[in-house]
Amino acid sequence: MSAPLMMVCASFLFATMGVCVKLASAWYGSGEIVMYRGLVGMAMMAVVCRQQGVTPKTGVPGMHLWRCVVGVTALSLWFYAIGGLPLATAVTLNYMSSIWMALFLIGGGVLLGGARVDGRLVLTVLVGFVGVAAILRPTFEQQQLWHGVVGLLSGVLSAVAYLQVTALGRAGEPESRVVFYFSLSGAVVGLVGSLLLGPGLHAHTWQGIGLLLAVGVCATTAQLLMTRAYAVGRPLVNASLQYLAIVFSYGYGVFVLGDAMSRLAVLGTVLIVGAGLAASRLRQSQVGGAGKGGDVEA
């Protein structure tokens, strides 16, 4: 399978995972969904690791711990936002990671003093935030602002998680081990959060079980496809195609969930996608185009 096709499939699966999370939130809390997503992912990655001859032993446990803390927090916040926002809105806010990474580059250039800040990069960030304002305006009117802010924060933490995954790759850690520990931490944190902070664990229905399995299988399969696509394909092409998840989410939202999307929210989404694509191109030219060998969702 070619890298572009793998990215299209991964984007579709991530969008499918999103609609399953939205539907499952009627039966389960966000912590529970994170836990079951982690359990399914851990089982799948254990099989992959065994096939690849990858052991759990790592020489950089601290890096894995920090990546898992940030990644699972981002994932939990995103699942919470999906439960209270139109699906496409929640997905768009999470996919602002490219814009946040551009902002990190700008901040790093300012702190270093001698580094010149690219004005085009500043412009992409400004355009991205105009898009955010356009998206959050309708959510404010519908009393969904809190979920919008949470979704926005999930995008910030996702950007940090992507940088951590890149660092783990440079340290020689195989992707399967990185994803395995991420899934393991999600299962543990989801369980603890559900027992301590949430209403506990809910009883299952066959429909609920099917949705939870779909969340885990779609997310883990999409992760593997995306990781492989970044390994063999062109990073900018991959970064562009991953935004198809937003398009797929709009389709799911309108035709499956009955979401009503305002023109202002659609305009905001277009601005964020355009700014994200431009930021990806400019970041590549400045830092050599490091790929995101991790999870779009975290």
Secondary structure as UniProt FT lines:
FT   HELIX           3..24
FT   TURN            25..27
FT   HELIX           30..52
FT   HELIX           61..84
FT   HELIX           87..94
FT   TURN            95..96
FT   HELIX           97..112
FT   HELIX           119..141
FT   TURN            142..143
FT   HELIX           145..170
FT   TURN            171..172
FT   HELIX           175..196
FT   HELIX           206..232
FT   HELIX           235..241
FT   TURN            242..243
FT   HELIX           244..255
FT   HELIX           263..287
FT   TURN            296..297
//
